Amino acid sequence: MHAEILFENGWVYTGNDAGPVRADLTVAAGRIIAVGRPEDLNGTVTPETRRVDLDGQLVVPGFQDAHIHPIFAGIEMLQCDLTEAANAQEAVALVARYAAGNPDTPWIVGAGWSMDFFPGGTPTRDLLDAVVPDRPVYLVNRDHHGAWANTAAFTAAGITRETPDPAGGRLEREPDGTPAGTIHEGAMDLFNDVKPAVPYELAYQGLLASQQLLLSQGITAWQDAWVPIPEGGHADHLDVYVDAAKAGDLKVRVTACQWWDRTAGMSQLDQIVKRRQRVAESSDPLLLNANTVKVMVDGVAENFTAAMHHVYLDHHGHHTENRGIEFFETGELQEFVTAIDAAGMQLHFHALGDRAVTDALDALQAARDANGSNDQRHHLAHLQVVRSEDIPRFAELGAAANVQALWACHEEQLDTLTLPFLEPGAEDRHYPFGELAAAGARVVAGSDWPVSTADPIAAIHVAVNRTAPGEDLPALGPESQKLSLKQIMDAYTHGTAWINHLDTDTGTLEPGKLADLAVLDHNIFDVPAEELHRAVVTQTWIGGECVYNRSTDATDQDRKTRVLQ
């Protein structure tokens, strides 16, 4: 077969080798036909072959994100976007500017504020009232486990001092019980009936906006970790993906992870299976599938809703009675996990606290006991704290560790809102990626964008160093929790390809695989670890098509690829 494209004069990391090799790579009909020395490829290269001069750059398999929220992120970028704020004052100023620029918008909705901007991580309604007193304002925080609202929003939702905290959530309150402004977890649902629905066109444009940014970061596939059955007039994100695939607008390979509604019970499984089938009948499985179910087991540590075996401490270091929130009773969790597994679907767990990890692994054990072993490739995401006795269970159960490596470093939110309230020694057990890998767990990687940047290079830097780029803080935890560059590169490529059941066709650069690849401006295997974050994606290719070229496609959004959010 004659080569249509030749990548020459550079380095190639195939994923099967210990490191990059000096080699050329040829492509035909969207797939790789050879990787090797120039003299070995002469028989396939013709005068008509398109030559791509790498000029010493590094070709790697395309990055694949195992836990991301692109449509929600795109919608938020097109609304009141607070991700660029550096402090509380800037966040409020951005709200004021957005409100002034959108005077006819009935509600100001958006996201992206950081908890560490505010004392205790809980902003108050009066800050918003000062700049937008006449319209409801509702802003989700960066980790999407809480929101900030003004007085008009609470009034519109009918929330008063008499409103009880719902199951699985709570309201921050003033001394007399009046809502103070911050809403946690399930209490966010109290606004569902009054917030404006997200229209289809906004969701579609959000997908395209996100895809443009993610392609510039070398991302060629992802697992969307939150695709709910729509309610209240909101656009159906599954329809958005299906329509984008049909129209040729969807370039990346997507696994749509269907959301398990904790209020809907077992009856939703039939609809989830039917939605999976609808996608299977309408879409190329190499481009789009919906064979995964997302289960939110607990909350997050910053607002004390991550489910822990040990109680949280108070501001004086004394034990409280709070061990976080488990969104399901043990029996209920095991019942529906077993049923989902029996339906041939993959489980994708949000499990952040160590008790949530135990619960998720116990549920997978119950499913295996009932259904036997299979190739569903279940995975647990986040894994902020894991008990030592649960570490080997990942390999035993074939459950992958889905890591968000960017978070595994000292930063203000962790150091002020989390570590002081956990038991002594918790820092050494934080994000135990190295320990999981050493115990034989399969490691896959994701970003959780827009919770934090989707940039794989930034996450790779932290995984290797356990410090954020440019920071002089000590590394988080012991050396044993670090991953090697190869380990995290493989997690971001063929690890996630395996999770997405795309490993037969993607994830490594070898003959027969699809030509899904990214080009980095230099060989990151040949630089000091503290310089890893300086690498830049210059090209992204999917199926032999160049879908991003930094020299011609650079936009204002490119700057976001280098920012830790």
PARORO-251220 format. One record per residue (C-alpha): residue number from 1; chain; residue in one letter; x, y, z. Coordinates in pm, whole numbers. Example, Ala and Ser with C-alpha at 12.3 -4.5 7.8 and 13.67 -1.06 7.14 Angstrom:
% PARORO-251220
[r 1 A A [1230 -450 780]] [r 2 A S [1367 -106 714]] 
This chain:
% PARORO-251220
[r 1 A M [0 0 0]] [r 2 A H [131 343 -94]] [r 3 A A [155 606 176]] [r 4 A E [-75 905 150]] [r 5 A I [101 1089 435]] [r 6 A L [458 1065 564]] [r 7 A F [558 1209 900]] [r 8 A E [935 1243 881]] [r 9 A N [1237 1390 1052]] [r 10 A G [1109 1355 1407]] [r 11 A W [1054 1135 1710]] [r 12 A V [774 883 1753]] [r 13 A Y [641 748 2081]] [r 14 A T [441 442 1983]] [r 15 A G [325 353 2333]] [r 16 A N [472 6 2290]] [r 17 A D [833 116 2337]] [r 18 A A [1014 228 2650]] [r 19 A G [1042 576 2503]] [r 20 A P [1043 767 2176]] [r 21 A V [1239 640 1879]] [r 22 A R [1379 833 1587]] [r 23 A A [1147 715 1313]] [r 24 A D [912 806 1031]] [r 25 A L [545 717 1022]] [r 26 A T [326 657 718]] [r 27 A V [-52 671 682]] [r 28 A A [-300 555 420]] [r 29 A A [-682 543 426]] [r 30 A G [-681 697 773]] [r 31 A R [-467 424 930]] [r 32 A I [-101 378 1010]] [r 33 A I [76 152 764]] [r 34 A A [432 164 898]] [r 35 A V [662 309 1165]] [r 36 A G [1033 279 1107]] [r 37 A R [1357 409 963]] [r 38 A P [1335 608 639]] [r 39 A E [1514 337 443]] [r 40 A D [1257 81 561]] [r 41 A L [965 288 428]] [r 42 A N [1094 374 82]] [r 43 A G [875 112 -82]] [r 44 A T [556 284 33]] [r 45 A V [650 649 -23]] [r 46 A T [574 791 -369]] [r 47 A P [602 1136 -527]] [r 48 A E [232 1187 -448]] [r 49 A T [282 1121 -74]] [r 50 A R [214 1426 140]] [r 51 A R [519 1494 354]] [r 52 A V [490 1640 703]] [r 53 A D [830 1761 823]] [r 54 A L [835 1722 1200]] [r 55 A D [1164 1909 1232]] [r 56 A G [1257 1720 1548]] [r 57 A Q [912 1727 1708]] [r 58 A L [751 1431 1886]] [r 59 A V [453 1232 1757]] [r 60 A V [247 1060 2028]] [r 61 A P [-83 873 2023]] [r 62 A G [-372 1117 2050]] [r 63 A F [-462 1197 2410]] [r 64 A Q [-790 1047 2530]] [r 65 A D [-971 1196 2829]] [r 66 A A [-1145 939 3050]] [r 67 A H [-1356 1185 3252]] [r 68 A I [-1466 1516 3105]] [r 69 A H [-1778 1731 3057]] [r 70 A P [-1738 1903 2719]] [r 71 A I [-2096 2006 2645]] [r 72 A F [-2150 2151 2992]] [r 73 A A [-1810 2323 2967]] [r 74 A G [-1896 2470 2628]] [r 75 A I [-2232 2597 2750]] [r 76 A E [-2059 2762 3046]] [r 77 A M [-1801 2926 2820]] [r 78 A L [-2090 3083 2629]] [r 79 A Q [-2265 3202 2948]] [r 80 A C [-2127 3397 3247]] [r 81 A D [-1781 3238 3253]] [r 82 A L [-1586 3298 3576]] [r 83 A T [-1293 3068 3505]] [r 84 A E [-1060 3361 3432]] [r 85 A A [-1118 3523 3773]] [r 86 A A [-820 3517 4008]] [r 87 A N [-1002 3625 4323]] [r 88 A A [-1343 3713 4465]] [r 89 A Q [-1331 4072 4341]] [r 90 A E [-1261 3964 3985]] [r 91 A A [-1541 3707 3999]] [r 92 A V [-1792 3971 4109]] [r 93 A A [-1663 4212 3845]] [r 94 A L [-1712 3949 3573]] [r 95 A V [-2072 3897 3688]] [r 96 A A [-2134 4272 3676]] [r 97 A R [-1981 4298 3329]] [r 98 A Y [-2184 4006 3197]] [r 99 A A [-2506 4147 3342]] [r 100 A A [-2438 4487 3187]] [r 101 A G [-2370 4328 2850]] [r 102 A N [-2685 4115 2865]] [r 103 A P [-2952 4352 3000]] [r 104 A D [-3244 4151 2862]] [r 105 A T [-3138 3812 2998]] [r 106 A P [-3394 3712 3267]] [r 107 A W [-3144 3502 3465]] [r 108 A I [-2768 3539 3493]] [r 109 A V [-2638 3182 3488]] [r 110 A G [-2283 3058 3459]] [r 111 A A [-2001 2880 3637]] [r 112 A G [-1633 2869 3720]] [r 113 A W [-1577 3042 4055]] [r 114 A S [-1322 2887 4289]] [r 115 A M [-1405 2802 4650]] [r 116 A D [-1070 2926 4776]] [r 117 A F [-1168 3283 4678]] [r 118 A F [-1406 3300 4974]] [r 119 A P [-1377 3236 5350]] [r 120 A G [-1471 2875 5414]] [r 121 A G [-1533 2834 5042]] [r 122 A T [-1882 2980 5078]] [r 123 A P [-1960 3314 4906]] [r 124 A T [-2260 3514 5022]] [r 125 A R [-2562 3646 4834]] [r 126 A D [-2493 4010 4927]] [r 127 A L [-2185 4013 4701]] [r 128 A L [-2409 3937 4403]] [r 129 A D [-2694 4157 4524]] [r 130 A A [-2456 4453 4512]] [r 131 A V [-2403 4418 4135]] [r 132 A V [-2723 4245 4020]] [r 133 A P [-3008 4326 4259]] [r 134 A D [-3295 4299 4014]] [r 135 A R [-3245 3962 3839]] [r 136 A P [-3176 3611 3965]] [r 137 A V [-2810 3508 3954]] [r 138 A Y [-2710 3141 3981]] [r 139 A L [-2345 3042 3939]] [r 140 A V [-2206 2691 3973]] [r 141 A N [-1862 2658 4129]] [r 142 A R [-1559 2514 3957]] [r 143 A D [-1604 2162 4092]] [r 144 A H [-1979 2164 4015]] [r 145 A H [-2073 2040 4360]] [r 146 A G [-2208 2373 4475]] [r 147 A A [-2353 2702 4356]] [r 148 A W [-2371 3069 4451]] [r 149 A A [-2698 3260 4422]] [r 150 A N [-2831 3607 4492]] [r 151 A T [-3142 3701 4686]] [r 152 A A [-3355 3725 4372]] [r 153 A A [-3268 3366 4280]] [r 154 A F [-3365 3234 4624]] [r 155 A T [-3689 3431 4602]] [r 156 A A [-3767 3297 4255]] [r 157 A A [-3714 2940 4381]] [r 158 A G [-3928 3001 4690]] [r 159 A I [-3639 2918 4924]] [r 160 A T [-3666 3077 5268]] [r 161 A R [-3540 3020 5621]] [r 162 A E [-3820 2764 5654]] [r 163 A T [-3695 2552 5363]] [r 164 A P [-3536 2233 5498]] [r 165 A D [-3212 2095 5363]] [r 166 A P [-3296 1821 5113]] [r 167 A A [-3156 1471 5135]] [r 168 A G [-2807 1469 4990]] [r 169 A G [-2754 1843 5011]] [r 170 A R [-2755 2153 5229]] [r 171 A L [-2784 2531 5227]] [r 172 A E [-2536 2761 5397]] [r 173 A R [-2743 2977 5631]] [r 174 A E [-2729 3304 5820]] [r 175 A P [-2785 3289 6199]] [r 176 A D [-3163 3317 6162]] [r 177 A G [-3175 3038 5903]] [r 178 A T [-3201 3261 5596]] [r 179 A P [-3008 3117 5298]] [r 180 A A [-2666 3282 5300]] [r 181 A G [-2583 3237 4933]] [r 182 A T [-2401 2905 4887]] [r 183 A I [-2580 2581 4797]] [r 184 A H [-2421 2236 4821]] [r 185 A E [-2486 1914 4629]] [r 186 A G [-2852 1802 4618]] [r 187 A A [-2975 2143 4737]] [r 188 A M [-2887 2272 4390]] [r 189 A D [-3194 2083 4264]] [r 190 A L [-3417 2328 4451]] [r 191 A F [-3363 2570 4160]] [r 192 A N [-3443 2323 3882]] [r 193 A D [-3804 2433 3835]] [r 194 A V [-3724 2802 3793]] [r 195 A K [-3385 2820 3623]] [r 196 A P [-3406 2867 3246]] [r 197 A A [-3365 2548 3045]] [r 198 A V [-3061 2507 2822]] [r 199 A P [-3185 2518 2460]] [r 200 A Y [-3065 2269 2201]] [r 201 A E [-2879 2524 1991]] [r 202 A L [-2677 2647 2291]] [r 203 A A [-2580 2289 2377]] [r 204 A Y [-2479 2220 2016]] [r 205 A Q [-2267 2534 1996]] [r 206 A G [-2121 2446 2335]] [r 207 A L [-2004 2111 2199]] [r 208 A L [-1839 2275 1900]] [r 209 A A [-1669 2539 2116]] [r 210 A S [-1532 2272 2350]] [r 211 A Q [-1419 2051 2065]] [r 212 A Q [-1218 2336 1914]] [r 213 A L [-1035 2392 2241]] [r 214 A L [-979 2023 2313]] [r 215 A L [-841 1954 1966]] [r 216 A S [-584 2226 2031]] [r 217 A Q [-474 2022 2334]] [r 218 A G [-415 1706 2131]] [r 219 A I [-731 1530 2255]] [r 220 A T [-872 1287 2000]] [r 221 A A [-1126 1096 2214]] [r 222 A W [-1310 1141 2539]] [r 223 A Q [-1561 991 2777]] [r 224 A D [-1830 1246 2856]] [r 225 A A [-1901 1170 3221]] [r 226 A W [-2242 1337 3244]] [r 227 A V [-2505 1274 2975]] [r 228 A P [-2840 1285 3158]] [r 229 A I [-3188 1197 3043]] [r 230 A P [-3322 1551 2989]] [r 231 A E [-3579 1709 3217]] [r 232 A G [-3757 2043 3227]] [r 233 A G [-3704 2132 2863]] [r 234 A H [-3324 2103 2868]] [r 235 A A [-3152 1990 2550]] [r 236 A D [-3073 1620 2527]] [r 237 A H [-2695 1597 2507]] [r 238 A L [-2720 1254 2351]] [r 239 A D [-2920 1407 2065]] [r 240 A V [-2654 1674 2032]] [r 241 A Y [-2382 1411 1992]] [r 242 A V [-2586 1200 1749]] [r 243 A D [-2675 1501 1536]] [r 244 A A [-2318 1632 1536]] [r 245 A A [-2194 1289 1425]] [r 246 A K [-2451 1276 1142]] [r 247 A A [-2363 1629 1030]] [r 248 A G [-1990 1557 1026]] [r 249 A D [-1930 1818 1297]] [r 250 A L [-1814 1564 1555]] [r 251 A K [-1445 1502 1497]] [r 252 A V [-1341 1333 1822]] [r 253 A R [-1435 982 1930]] [r 254 A V [-1690 999 2210]] [r 255 A T [-1812 760 2475]] [r 256 A A [-2129 916 2616]] [r 257 A C [-2161 819 2981]] [r 258 A Q [-2528 811 3072]] [r 259 A W [-2615 961 3409]] [r 260 A W [-2772 746 3681]] [r 261 A D [-3034 968 3848]] [r 262 A R [-3025 886 4218]] [r 263 A T [-3392 986 4254]] [r 264 A A [-3529 774 3968]] [r 265 A G [-3467 419 4090]] [r 266 A M [-3437 101 3885]] [r 267 A S [-3700 204 3631]] [r 268 A Q [-3450 427 3450]] [r 269 A L [-3236 131 3341]] [r 270 A D [-3474 34 3061]] [r 271 A Q [-3458 384 2917]] [r 272 A I [-3079 395 2947]] [r 273 A V [-3050 66 2757]] [r 274 A K [-3287 196 2487]] [r 275 A R [-3083 514 2450]] [r 276 A R [-2768 305 2416]] [r 277 A Q [-2936 105 2140]] [r 278 A R [-3053 419 1960]] [r 279 A V [-2696 543 1942]] [r 280 A A [-2568 203 1831]] [r 281 A E [-2819 196 1544]] [r 282 A S [-2739 548 1423]] [r 283 A S [-2367 598 1476]] [r 284 A D [-2031 448 1388]] [r 285 A P [-1913 285 1716]] [r 286 A L [-1563 416 1649]] [r 287 A L [-1708 767 1662]] [r 288 A L [-1988 750 1919]] [r 289 A N [-2129 502 2170]] [r 290 A A [-2339 528 2486]] [r 291 A N [-2253 205 2665]] [r 292 A T [-2146 355 2997]] [r 293 A V [-2339 459 3311]] [r 294 A K [-2211 725 3551]] [r 295 A V [-2283 675 3921]] [r 296 A M [-2217 953 4169]] [r 297 A V [-2132 773 4495]] [r 298 A D [-2038 1076 4708]] [r 299 A G [-1959 1447 4701]] [r 300 A V [-1633 1638 4746]] [r 301 A A [-1402 1692 5040]] [r 302 A E [-1402 2073 5024]] [r 303 A N [-1763 2093 5140]] [r 304 A F [-1733 1785 5365]] [r 305 A T [-1961 1568 5147]] [r 306 A A [-1697 1320 5026]] [r 307 A A [-1775 992 5206]] [r 308 A M [-1492 907 5445]] [r 309 A H [-1429 619 5683]] [r 310 A H [-1283 869 5929]] [r 311 A V [-1486 1164 6057]] [r 312 A Y [-1406 1516 5944]] [r 313 A L [-1241 1752 6191]] [r 314 A D [-1376 2095 6282]] [r 315 A H [-1186 2424 6262]] [r 316 A H [-1024 2349 6598]] [r 317 A G [-904 2003 6499]] [r 318 A H [-1171 1823 6701]] [r 319 A H [-1366 1525 6573]] [r 320 A T [-1714 1593 6435]] [r 321 A E [-1986 1338 6364]] [r 322 A N [-1971 1399 5989]] [r 323 A R [-1833 1129 5759]] [r 324 A G [-1968 1290 5441]] [r 325 A I [-2259 1190 5222]] [r 326 A E [-2324 856 5055]] [r 327 A F [-2588 906 4791]] [r 328 A F [-2706 544 4807]] [r 329 A E [-2769 284 5071]] [r 330 A T [-2531 -10 5034]] [r 331 A G [-2799 -256 4926]] [r 332 A E [-2946 -17 4669]] [r 333 A L [-2605 57 4518]] [r 334 A Q [-2518 -311 4485]] [r 335 A E [-2858 -391 4336]] [r 336 A F [-2848 -143 4049]] [r 337 A V [-2475 -188 3983]] [r 338 A T [-2536 -560 3944]] [r 339 A A [-2827 -488 3707]] [r 340 A I [-2625 -243 3496]] [r 341 A D [-2340 -492 3475]] [r 342 A A [-2584 -766 3372]] [r 343 A A [-2714 -536 3096]] [r 344 A G [-2364 -536 2946]] [r 345 A M [-2284 -177 3037]] [r 346 A Q [-1977 -22 3190]] [r 347 A L [-1990 146 3535]] [r 348 A H [-1812 478 3579]] [r 349 A F [-1809 578 3947]] [r 350 A H [-1745 916 4101]] [r 351 A A [-1570 793 4418]] [r 352 A L [-1368 1058 4592]] [r 353 A G [-1362 967 4960]] [r 354 A D [-1223 636 5085]] [r 355 A R [-1565 515 5205]] [r 356 A A [-1710 583 4860]] [r 357 A V [-1424 384 4706]] [r 358 A T [-1500 93 4938]] [r 359 A D [-1870 110 4852]] [r 360 A A [-1802 114 4478]] [r 361 A L [-1562 -181 4498]] [r 362 A D [-1807 -373 4715]] [r 363 A A [-2077 -311 4453]] [r 364 A L [-1848 -440 4178]] [r 365 A Q [-1773 -747 4388]] [r 366 A A [-2148 -809 4427]] [r 367 A A [-2192 -775 4051]] [r 368 A R [-1913 -1021 3985]] [r 369 A D [-2055 -1267 4236]] [r 370 A A [-2393 -1248 4062]] [r 371 A N [-2291 -1218 3697]] [r 372 A G [-1942 -1362 3674]] [r 373 A S [-1643 -1185 3522]] [r 374 A N [-1681 -995 3195]] [r 375 A D [-1518 -731 2976]] [r 376 A Q [-1724 -429 3083]] [r 377 A R [-1409 -244 3205]] [r 378 A H [-1556 -62 3504]] [r 379 A H [-1366 232 3651]] [r 380 A L [-1355 457 3958]] [r 381 A A [-1276 825 3909]] [r 382 A H [-1106 1085 4131]] [r 383 A L [-979 859 4415]] [r 384 A Q [-868 1142 4640]] [r 385 A V [-833 909 4938]] [r 386 A V [-816 528 4922]] [r 387 A R [-772 289 5217]] [r 388 A S [-461 74 5190]] [r 389 A E [-670 -243 5211]] [r 390 A D [-870 -134 4905]] [r 391 A I [-566 -67 4685]] [r 392 A P [-517 -432 4570]] [r 393 A R [-889 -477 4506]] [r 394 A F [-870 -270 4186]] [r 395 A A [-655 -532 4014]] [r 396 A E [-848 -818 4172]] [r 397 A L [-1178 -686 4034]] [r 398 A G [-1037 -558 3703]] [r 399 A A [-1149 -207 3798]] [r 400 A A [-945 75 3650]] [r 401 A A [-821 375 3847]] [r 402 A N [-940 684 3659]] [r 403 A V [-705 956 3781]] [r 404 A Q [-730 1334 3757]] [r 405 A A [-359 1387 3797]] [r 406 A L [-371 1767 3787]] [r 407 A W [-516 1770 4138]] [r 408 A A [-232 1573 4298]] [r 409 A C [-37 1873 4425]] [r 410 A H [-46 2133 4698]] [r 411 A E [-268 2427 4609]] [r 412 A E [-480 2669 4809]] [r 413 A Q [-810 2485 4792]] [r 414 A L [-656 2157 4907]] [r 415 A D [-437 2317 5171]] [r 416 A T [-700 2547 5325]] [r 417 A L [-1034 2372 5266]] [r 418 A T [-947 2001 5277]] [r 419 A L [-630 1879 5449]] [r 420 A P [-689 2067 5778]] [r 421 A F [-1020 1885 5820]] [r 422 A L [-901 1529 5755]] [r 423 A E [-736 1285 5990]] [r 424 A P [-360 1315 6053]] [r 425 A G [-156 1148 5782]] [r 426 A A [-421 1201 5513]] [r 427 A E [-175 1389 5293]] [r 428 A D [35 1076 5239]] [r 429 A R [-277 890 5125]] [r 430 A H [-393 1161 4887]] [r 431 A Y [-431 1064 4523]] [r 432 A P [-236 739 4565]] [r 433 A F [-166 693 4195]] [r 434 A G [178 539 4232]] [r 435 A E [54 296 4495]] [r 436 A L [-238 189 4273]] [r 437 A A [-10 136 3973]] [r 438 A A [240 -62 4182]] [r 439 A A [-43 -289 4298]] [r 440 A G [-134 -374 3940]] [r 441 A A [-431 -143 3889]] [r 442 A R [-486 -31 3534]] [r 443 A V [-444 349 3534]] [r 444 A V [-643 570 3296]] [r 445 A A [-648 949 3292]] [r 446 A G [-897 1231 3265]] [r 447 A S [-932 1596 3351]] [r 448 A D [-1287 1654 3481]] [r 449 A W [-1288 1975 3275]] [r 450 A P [-1434 2231 3337]] [r 451 A V [-1356 2156 3704]] [r 452 A S [-994 2208 3600]] [r 453 A T [-809 2254 3273]] [r 454 A A [-838 1974 3017]] [r 455 A D [-475 2021 2913]] [r 456 A P [-308 1675 2930]] [r 457 A I [40 1830 2938]] [r 458 A A [-36 2014 3263]] [r 459 A A [-175 1694 3421]] [r 460 A I [124 1492 3303]] [r 461 A H [356 1743 3466]] [r 462 A V [179 1710 3802]] [r 463 A A [160 1330 3786]] [r 464 A V [536 1311 3746]] [r 465 A N [632 1590 3988]] [r 466 A R [337 1606 4233]] [r 467 A T [379 1985 4215]] [r 468 A A [203 2240 3997]] [r 469 A P [403 2403 3716]] [r 470 A G [599 2701 3840]] [r 471 A E [519 2638 4207]] [r 472 A D [787 2605 4476]] [r 473 A L [562 2418 4718]] [r 474 A P [671 2072 4837]] [r 475 A A [553 1767 4647]] [r 476 A L [226 1620 4765]] [r 477 A G [283 1295 4951]] [r 478 A P [573 1054 4932]] [r 479 A E [784 978 4624]] [r 480 A S [603 645 4587]] [r 481 A Q [286 823 4474]] [r 482 A K [452 973 4167]] [r 483 A L [396 820 3826]] [r 484 A S [670 791 3567]] [r 485 A L [634 987 3246]] [r 486 A K [566 665 3057]] [r 487 A Q [300 558 3307]] [r 488 A I [101 879 3277]] [r 489 A M [150 905 2900]] [r 490 A D [19 551 2862]] [r 491 A A [-273 628 3094]] [r 492 A Y [-368 924 2875]] [r 493 A T [-343 723 2553]] [r 494 A H [-394 348 2538]] [r 495 A G [-519 337 2899]] [r 496 A T [-821 550 2817]] [r 497 A A [-853 382 2478]] [r 498 A W [-898 57 2669]] [r 499 A I [-1162 209 2896]] [r 500 A N [-1350 338 2592]] [r 501 A H [-1324 -1 2415]] [r 502 A L [-1123 174 2143]] [r 503 A D [-794 -2 2209]] [r 504 A T [-819 -230 1906]] [r 505 A D [-812 75 1680]] [r 506 A T [-647 356 1879]] [r 507 A G [-420 433 2172]] [r 508 A T [-86 327 2023]] [r 509 A L [95 409 1701]] [r 510 A E [139 83 1512]] [r 511 A P [43 -58 1173]] [r 512 A G [-330 -107 1138]] [r 513 A K [-429 144 1405]] [r 514 A L [-619 460 1317]] [r 515 A A [-394 760 1261]] [r 516 A D [-512 945 1574]] [r 517 A L [-209 1134 1697]] [r 518 A A [-75 1454 1845]] [r 519 A V [247 1636 1766]] [r 520 A L [438 1803 2051]] [r 521 A D [688 2078 1985]] [r 522 A H [969 1882 2149]] [r 523 A N [1058 1540 2286]] [r 524 A I [927 1554 2643]] [r 525 A F [1109 1232 2729]] [r 526 A D [1434 1424 2692]] [r 527 A V [1374 1721 2924]] [r 528 A P [1399 1766 3302]] [r 529 A A [1080 1667 3483]] [r 530 A E [1024 2023 3605]] [r 531 A E [1010 2142 3241]] [r 532 A L [739 1903 3120]] [r 533 A H [465 2165 3132]] [r 534 A R [642 2373 2866]] [r 535 A A [552 2130 2587]] [r 536 A V [295 2255 2338]] [r 537 A V [69 2064 2099]] [r 538 A T [136 2187 1745]] [r 539 A Q [-86 1946 1548]] [r 540 A T [-371 1703 1612]] [r 541 A W [-475 1433 1364]] [r 542 A I [-778 1205 1371]] [r 543 A G [-815 924 1120]] [r 544 A G [-538 1071 908]] [r 545 A E [-702 1416 895]] [r 546 A C [-530 1719 1043]] [r 547 A V [-799 1867 1269]] [r 548 A Y [-576 2122 1443]] [r 549 A N [-260 2300 1334]] [r 550 A R [-122 2558 1574]] [r 551 A S [45 2756 1297]] [r 552 A T [-285 2817 1122]] [r 553 A D [-562 2749 1376]] [r 554 A A [-439 2946 1678]] [r 555 A T [-715 3144 1849]] [r 556 A D [-757 3344 2166]] [r 557 A Q [-865 3021 2336]] [r 558 A D [-519 2872 2290]] [r 559 A R [-400 3063 2595]] [r 560 A K [-640 2857 2807]] [r 561 A T [-451 2540 2719]] [r 562 A R [-155 2657 2926]] [r 563 A V [-347 2773 3233]] [r 564 A L [-408 2562 3542]] [r 565 A Q [-764 2648 3637]] 
